[in-house]
Amino acid sequence: MLKFAARRSLVLLALAAATSGVLAQKTPAPAAAAATKWPTKPVRIVVGFPPGSTPDLVARTIAEPLSKDLGQPVIVENKVGAGGNIAADTIAKATDDHTIGVMINGNMTIARLLNPAVPFDPIKDFQPISLIGTAPLVLAAPASASFKTAEEFFLAARNGGGKWSYGSPGVGTVGHIGMELLKTKTNMDPLHVPYPGNPQVIQALMTNQIQLALLPPGLAAAQIKAGKLKAVGVTSTARSPLVPEYPSLQEQGVLGFQLEIWTAAAAPKSMPRPIVERLSAAVSRIARTPDVRAKLFQQGWQTAGTTSEGLANRIKQDTAVLGGVIMMRGIKAE
């Protein structure tokens, strides 16, 4: 009887453990359960550049459909400064589970390589949501510039030496790093002048305060068509569908030079993973809808709409390429 009772107890314990396991599988984890109730208040998209800049336009394009998807208002907040790093730090330190960011390459790749004092780590402090759009840059000059070919333009730039200057939306942005890479390919040496954002760079070009800049096609094309700027070429290996009328720098003799900007959504590391996955699915789906795709194209973006993993892979690739330029040129944040 004792042996039987012992065996019976063991069986009952085993059944209890099995039942407990089944119940545990059916009961949602706390984070997953929280995600089903999220969001409980308005969602904030933080952007590190001024209204009218390319990241700002992208954020506002996805905000309305994202609000409909989530059932809560989605508010875009501009926190301008430090080439987008002030906003990036705000996103990295957010703990309310309702703050995300729309950022550019530099903030999500080489910010810490550029300046070890940057108060956030792009790799450790962000969770990728989705790569939204990509684009080559347009090398632009003032409308008064007298050149007919890229060769003539670069000859004038080389002769101008340090008397020439170029603008960018801040130290460490792709407009800055890309131009430093282009300098090594063309032997020109213009001085760098950082601005709060690309709208200010364009204004400086139109008033001849600077002689050249690498600009997003969505911002450059309208001014070029209006005769207020001139296009030297685009930073892709072939002509871009975004601006097919402009030749690439590659086809004009600047070999081995290819550069893209991109804009992406990311969350702070503190945000529960199920919420990040929900946002990733929503943002990637929204970016690929015909209406949003058309709006992004008008703004100068080729739609990507990747998964979280797709953005993570792109971050690794660009960190290696742009980080190499930083080391080669000895670039330091100001």
N, C-alpha and C positions, 0 to 999 in steps of 0.2 A: 504493500500500500504506500509506503514511504517513497519507494522508487517511482511508483505511478504518479503520486502527487508531485514529485519533483519534475517528472517529464511533463505533466500537465501544466505546471507553472512555467516551464521553459517555453512550451507552445504558446501559452497565453501572452508571455512577454514578447515573443517573436511576432505574434499577430498585432499586438499593440504597437510595436515598432514599425511594422509595415503600414498599418493604418495611419500612424503619425506621419510617415513619409509621404503617403498619398495625399493626406490633408495639407501637408506643407507644400506639395507641388501645386495644389489647387489654389492655395492662398497666395495672392499677389505679394511680392516683396514690397516693403514700405516705399522704396523709390518708385517702383512701377505703379503702385497704387496712387502715389502722389501725382505722377505724370498724367494719369487719367483725369484728375481734377484740375490740372494746370491748363491755362493760366487763371489765376484768381484775381488779377488786376491788370492794368495796361502794361504792355510790353514796350520797353525802351530800346531803340536802336541808336547807339552812339556813333557819330561820324567825326573824324578828326580834321575835316576841312570845311571851308565856308559853304554857305548855300550857293548852289549853282556849279559847284565843283563836281567832277565825275563820281566820286564815291557818294556824295550827297544825292545826286540824281538817281543813282542806282538804289539807294536806301529808300527814297521816296517812291520809286517805281514799284518796289516789292511790298511797301508798307500797307497799302490798301488791301491788296489780295491776301496778304498774310493776316491782316485784321479779320477779314471774313472767315478765313480758315480757322483761326484760333478762337473767334468769338469774343475778342477783347480789342480795345483800341491799341494801335501800334503807333508810337510817337517817335519821331526822328529828332534827335538832339545833337546840335553841332558844338563840339568842344575843340576849338581851333588852337593849334600851336605845336611847335617842336616836330614838324613834319608828320603830324598825326599821332605822335607818341603820347601826348597828354590824354587823348581819347583812349588810346590803347591801354594805358595804365588804369584809366577809369574802368574799362571793361574787365581787365585782369583782376581787379580788386573787388568787383561787384559780388555781393553775396545774397542778393534778394531773389535769385532765380528768375528774374524777369528783365534782365539787362543783357543784350547782345551787342555786337558791333558789326559794321560794314567797314572793312579796312582794305588797304592796298598792300602790294608785295612787301614793301620795306618794313612795315609795322609787324608783319607776320613771319619775316625771315631773318633779316640781318640787323635788326635794331640793336641787339646786344653785342654783335660783332663790331658794330660801328662805334658803340660807346658802352663800355662795361658798366658805367654808372646808371644806365637806363634802369628804372625801378621795376621792370617786368622782364620775364624771359619768354620770348615768342614760342619756344618749343614746350616749355613746362607749364606756362600759365594760361594757355588757350586750348580750347577744344574745337577742332575744325567743324564747321556746319556744312558749308557748300561753297565751291568755287563758282561764282555767278557768271562772270564774263571775262573775256581776254581780248587784247588788241595790240597790234604793233603801235609804235609811236610815229608821229610825223615830225621830221626835222624841218622847222619853220624859220623864216627870216622876215624882216620888215618888208613891206611892199616896195620901199624905195631902194632895196638892195639890187645892184646891177649885176645879174648873172643869168646865163641861159642854161647852163648845165651844172651838175653837181661838181664836176672837175673845176669849173671856174669859181664856184663858191668856196671850195676848200682851198684853192690857191689863194684867194683873197683872205681867207681866215688865217692861213699860215703866215701870210705877209703882215696881217694885223697883229699877230702875236698876242701879248698881254694887254694890248689896247682894246681888243675885242672882249666881250663878256657874254655869258649865257645865263639864262634864268632857269630856275626849277622851283617846285613847290616845297622845297626844304631839303636840308642835309639828310642824305640817306634814302631819299625817294628814288624811284627808278629813273625819273628825269635827270637826277643828279648823277647816280652811279652809271647810268647808260651813257651820258655824255662823257664821263671820264674814260669809259671803255672806247668810245668813238674817237676820243683824242689820241689814243694809242694807235688806232687804225689809220688815222689821217695826218698825223704829225702837226695838228693845230694845237694851240694852247690858250684858248680864251679863259678868262677868269669867271669863277662861279659867283652868282648873285642869287641867294635864296629869297623866296617870297612866301607869304602865307598860303597861297594856293595858285592853281593854274590861271584863274581869271586875272589875277594880278600880273602873272607872267605875260599873258597875252597883251594886257594893257601896256606893259613896259616895251614889248616888241613893237606895238603899233605906234608908240611915241618915240621909237629909236633910242630908248635908254639902254637896251641890250641888242645884240646882233643875231642871236640864234637861241633856239630852245627846242627840246623834244617834248611834243605835246600830244595828248590823246586825240585821235582823229575826230571824235565827236565834237570837240571844242575847236579844233584847228580848221576843219573843213568849211564851216560857215564863214569864218573870217577870210579864208583864202578865196572862196567863191565871191565874196563881197569886195575883193581887191584890196583888203586891208593887211593881208599877209601874203607871203610867197612860200610855196612848198619846195623844198630841196629833194626830198624823197622819204620813203617809209622804211622802218627798221625790220622788214621781213625779207625772207630770201626771194620772194616773188611778190607781185602786186597783191594787195589785200582786197578782198571783196567789200570791205568797209569803205575804201577810197580807191577804187580801181583805176582812176584817172591819174594817180601819182605813181611814178616809177619807184621801184625799191632802190635803196642804196646799194644793195648787192649787184643789181643789174647795171648800176652806174659805176661799178669798179671798186666799191668798198667791200672787199671780200671777207668772208668769215664773220660778218657782223649781223647778228639776229637778236632782237630784243622784244619782249612783250611786257605790257603792264597787265595786271589783273586786279579784280576786286572780288572780295569774298566775305562771307559771313562767318563769324566765330563767336563762341561763348566762353565765359570764364571757366576755369578748371573746377570751380566749386559747384557748377550746375550739375544736377543729377543726370547720369548718362541717358536714362529713358527720355528725359525732356530734350536733351540734345538730339537724340535720334528722331524724335517727333519733329523738331525744328528742321533737321536736315532733310527729312522726307518732304516737308511742306515747302521749304525754300527751293529745293531742286525741282520739285514739280511745278511750282509757280514760275520759276525762271524759264521753263521749257514750254509754257502755254503760248499759243500763237500771239495773243495780245501783248504779253510782257516781252516775248522774244522780239516782236516788232519794235516796241519802245526801246529796248536795249540796243537794237541795231541802229535806231535813229540817234541814240546817244553815243554811238561809236563802239559798241561791244558785240563781239561774236559770243553768243550764248554758250555757256558750259553746263551749268546746272548739275554739278557732280555730286556724288555721295561725300560723306565725311572722309572716307578713306581716299577718295580721289583728290580732295584738297590736301590731305596730309602728304600724299606723294608729291604733289606739286611744290609744297613748302620745302620738302627735302631737296628737290632738284634745284630750286631757285636759291636756296641758302648756299648751296655749293658754288653755283655760278657767280652770284653777286658777291658772295664772300671772297671769292678769288680776286675780283676786281678791287675790293677794299684792301686786301693785303698787297696786291700788286701796286696800287696807286698810293698806299699809305694814307687812306682817307680816315679822318677822325671827325667825330661829331663836334660841332662848335659849342 
